[in-house]
Amino acid sequence: MAISFTYNDKILSDHLPQVMDTPDFGKIMTWNVLMQCNFFEDSQTGVKFFNNGSKVLESDEEYYARVDLLTDVLQNVVSSDNINVICLQEFPKMTWDRESADYFINSINSKLSYVNDTHYSVYYSNNSDEITIYNSDTLKIEDSKFVENELNNILERNSNRFNVSMFKNLDGKSLALTNLHLKGFNPTDLAEEWISVNETTKIINKLEDLDTDHYVITGDFNYNIDKYKDYFQKEANNFDIATQVELETTLTAYHGNDDSAWLNTCDGFIYC
């Protein structure tokens, strides 16, 4: 059975928000917020497909209305649960849909730029569909473009499907955070799954090379990362892993009956 996240009787996403509490950088939240649904035809194969798990077409106006509800939820969650970093996936790409991306960012800024006497800022890479929102009173961001460029050079299947944020907290401790959305595949195809696992390992190795105090890889992995815990353990130091850590909130998260793609996804955290 698929899982949907609802608010004000509207389905906002086919994913549930996930939260991990870290000792030095506070709570980190990840959420695939479901891109605008359109129907496409592959020009080479002629195959027709929906581009998101809801399979319900959305006009621009309907999508913008959902964006405003999504940012209502983010504002409520940040305020009530003291979230320090928010990682979103399936955000509109600037290079593909600048108007929708600008609308989403403006909605975020109108509700999240200042919450509970705390300032929040946005980090965004033009070529990915991930956006990272962070507490800019307690976290200072440093240049990370070189890390993104190096990872794009070594990742084949999942280049430009992530962003990397480099943070320092007020105590001077450093964190490298990768917010990703790995490419989906047929869940019965183990060869395809191993490609994603190996590319996750490449990200782990690159973040290890940065020699920060901690690092986090979070987002929509599109496979069960817990299944490979022992494998990843060999690649990392002081390793921890968390999957399916549902957000504790009064907002409604329920088990729906739609046939969304959530069944073939897995969101979570790799923390070191």
C-alpha positions, 0 to 999 in steps of 0.5 A: 500500500502506498503512502501519501502525505495530506494537509487540509484534505489535499495530497501534497506528496507520495512521500512522508517527511523524514527527520534525523536528530544529529548531535552537533547540527540539530534536526535534519529533515528530508522530503520528496515534495513531488514535482508537478505532474505532466504526461509525456511521450518518449520521442524515441520509443513512443512510450507514454508516461507520467513524470511523478508518482501521483499520476494526476495531471496538474495545471500551473495554477493547481501546482502553485496552490500545492506549493503554497500548502507545502510551504505552509507545512514546512513553516509549521514543522520548522516552528514546532519541531525546531528543524535546522536543515530541510532537504527537498527533492523534486524541486523545479529545475531552474534550467527547465522551469524557471517560473515554477522554481522562482514561485516555489522559492518566493513561497519558501522565503515568504514563510521560512525566511524568519521563523521563531526569531530564526533566519533561514536561507536557501541553497540551490544548484541550477542543474539539480532538482534538490534545494536545501534550506538551513538555519543561517543564524547557527550554520554558516555555509561555505563554497561547495561547487568544487565538490559538486563538480568533482562528483558530477565527473565521477557519477554516471547515472546520477550526475546532477541529481544532488547538491552539496552544502558545506556548513560550520556551526557556531562551535566551528564544527564542520558538516558536508551534506549531500541532498540527493534524488537518485534515479529510479529503476525497476525494483526487480533489476538488481544490476540497476540497484547495484549501480545506485549503491556503487554511486552512493559509495562514490559519494561517501568516499568523496565526502570522506576525503573532505575531512569534515567533522561529520557528513550526511547523505540524505534524500530519496535513494530509490532503494532500501539503504538499510539493506546495504548497511554492512556494505556502507560500513566498510566505506565510512568511519563512525557510521550511522544509518536511519531509514523511515524515521517518520516525522512526529507532528500533528499534521496528517500522514495516512496510508492511502489507496492510490498506486503511487510510486512510493512503493519503489522509493526509500528515503533516509539518512547516511550519517558519519 
